[in-house]
């Protein structure tokens, strides 16, 4: 390789460099492929995804944005329906995470609930996410908005991971329920809640729900609960954890962030 580069008068680094495609057909195909897998990606994330396998294409964001506009791949977000019922007489807790950003895994868990429409009825998804890594700690699909909707994923999460220092949610009845509060307190976890009517105070969980709805649910047509469980489970366990990059994580996946933390944890000395 060195002799070939010398004969051609090229730097050795050029042997490893993949240049931008001379025509835009390859780039367009790659953008369409990424947008098909991650429909809510903007030009910035698509530019970063293009750098990764299997594409290995380095291109500017403005060029990506232009091509996305030409191919009508820029879409507007949809509003979501609320599933929060905070009209109850149960105990409420203050917001402990206002201005606080997690600095390590399992410091803060956030939780939320959303609905999913099936042909004959709605079902409900509850989810718990680690704020630091964006890894999903537990989730559950149910036909009911009862207490088990939130309690089951909490139990699963606590069985697999260290209890968080803080659990944050809205003031919905599922999270204020005595059984849910008792389980968190037994684990030594502080309970934090967003103020009523302030979904922005549970922004991490809100954004997660929006991602699941826009990148999986709204693109699918589940015939029944079994299909919903299978496809949503695949999105959460595989696509979201191992494939989907996050701009807030320096364009890494949740799995890559957690792997990096455990491989090189910050020194406590």
ZIZI-V142953 format. One record per residue. N is the residue number from 1. SS is DSSP state (~ for helix, > for strand, _ for the rest). Layout:
n=N ss=SS
n=N ss=SS
This chain:
n=1 ss=_
n=2 ss=~
n=3 ss=~
n=4 ss=~
n=5 ss=~
n=6 ss=~
n=7 ss=~
n=8 ss=~
n=9 ss=_
n=10 ss=_
n=11 ss=_
n=12 ss=_
n=13 ss=~
n=14 ss=~
n=15 ss=~
n=16 ss=~
n=17 ss=_
n=18 ss=_
n=19 ss=_
n=20 ss=_
n=21 ss=_
n=22 ss=_
n=23 ss=_
n=24 ss=_
n=25 ss=~
n=26 ss=~
n=27 ss=~
n=28 ss=~
n=29 ss=~
n=30 ss=~
n=31 ss=~
n=32 ss=~
n=33 ss=~
n=34 ss=~
n=35 ss=~
n=36 ss=~
n=37 ss=~
n=38 ss=_
n=39 ss=_
n=40 ss=_
n=41 ss=_
n=42 ss=_
n=43 ss=~
n=44 ss=~
n=45 ss=~
n=46 ss=~
n=47 ss=~
n=48 ss=~
n=49 ss=~
n=50 ss=~
n=51 ss=_
n=52 ss=_
n=53 ss=_
n=54 ss=_
n=55 ss=_
n=56 ss=_
n=57 ss=_
n=58 ss=_
n=59 ss=_
n=60 ss=_
n=61 ss=~
n=62 ss=~
n=63 ss=~
n=64 ss=~
n=65 ss=~
n=66 ss=~
n=67 ss=~
n=68 ss=~
n=69 ss=~
n=70 ss=~
n=71 ss=_
n=72 ss=_
n=73 ss=_
n=74 ss=_
n=75 ss=_
n=76 ss=_
n=77 ss=_
n=78 ss=_
n=79 ss=_
n=80 ss=_
n=81 ss=_
n=82 ss=_
n=83 ss=_
n=84 ss=_
n=85 ss=_
n=86 ss=_
n=87 ss=_
n=88 ss=_
n=89 ss=_
n=90 ss=_
n=91 ss=_
n=92 ss=_
n=93 ss=_
n=94 ss=_
n=95 ss=_
n=96 ss=_
n=97 ss=_
n=98 ss=_
n=99 ss=_
n=100 ss=_
n=101 ss=_
n=102 ss=_
n=103 ss=_
n=104 ss=_
n=105 ss=_
n=106 ss=_
n=107 ss=_
n=108 ss=>
n=109 ss=>
n=110 ss=>
n=111 ss=>
n=112 ss=>
n=113 ss=>
n=114 ss=>
n=115 ss=>
n=116 ss=>
n=117 ss=>
n=118 ss=_
n=119 ss=_
n=120 ss=_
n=121 ss=_
n=122 ss=>
n=123 ss=>
n=124 ss=>
n=125 ss=>
n=126 ss=>
n=127 ss=>
n=128 ss=>
n=129 ss=>
n=130 ss=>
n=131 ss=_
n=132 ss=_
n=133 ss=_
n=134 ss=_
n=135 ss=_
n=136 ss=>
n=137 ss=>
n=138 ss=>
n=139 ss=>
n=140 ss=>
n=141 ss=>
n=142 ss=>
n=143 ss=_
n=144 ss=_
n=145 ss=_
n=146 ss=_
n=147 ss=_
n=148 ss=~
n=149 ss=~
n=150 ss=~
n=151 ss=~
n=152 ss=~
n=153 ss=~
n=154 ss=~
n=155 ss=~
n=156 ss=~
n=157 ss=~
n=158 ss=~
n=159 ss=~
n=160 ss=~
n=161 ss=_
n=162 ss=_
n=163 ss=_
n=164 ss=_
n=165 ss=_
n=166 ss=>
n=167 ss=>
n=168 ss=>
n=169 ss=>
n=170 ss=_
n=171 ss=_
n=172 ss=_
n=173 ss=~
n=174 ss=~
n=175 ss=~
n=176 ss=~
n=177 ss=_
n=178 ss=~
n=179 ss=~
n=180 ss=~
n=181 ss=~
n=182 ss=~
n=183 ss=~
n=184 ss=~
n=185 ss=~
n=186 ss=~
n=187 ss=_
n=188 ss=_
n=189 ss=_
n=190 ss=>
n=191 ss=>
n=192 ss=>
n=193 ss=>
n=194 ss=_
n=195 ss=_
n=196 ss=_
n=197 ss=_
n=198 ss=_
n=199 ss=~
n=200 ss=~
n=201 ss=~
n=202 ss=~
n=203 ss=~
n=204 ss=~
n=205 ss=~
n=206 ss=~
n=207 ss=~
n=208 ss=~
n=209 ss=~
n=210 ss=~
n=211 ss=~
n=212 ss=~
n=213 ss=~
n=214 ss=~
n=215 ss=~
n=216 ss=_
n=217 ss=~
n=218 ss=~
n=219 ss=~
n=220 ss=_
n=221 ss=_
n=222 ss=_
n=223 ss=_
n=224 ss=_
n=225 ss=~
n=226 ss=~
n=227 ss=~
n=228 ss=~
n=229 ss=~
n=230 ss=~
n=231 ss=~
n=232 ss=~
n=233 ss=~
n=234 ss=~
n=235 ss=~
n=236 ss=~
n=237 ss=~
n=238 ss=~
n=239 ss=~
n=240 ss=~
n=241 ss=~
n=242 ss=~
n=243 ss=~
n=244 ss=_
n=245 ss=_
n=246 ss=>
n=247 ss=~
n=248 ss=~
n=249 ss=~
n=250 ss=_
n=251 ss=_
n=252 ss=>
n=253 ss=_
n=254 ss=~
n=255 ss=~
n=256 ss=~
n=257 ss=~
n=258 ss=~
n=259 ss=~
n=260 ss=~
n=261 ss=~
n=262 ss=~
n=263 ss=~
n=264 ss=_
n=265 ss=_
n=266 ss=_
n=267 ss=_
n=268 ss=_
n=269 ss=_
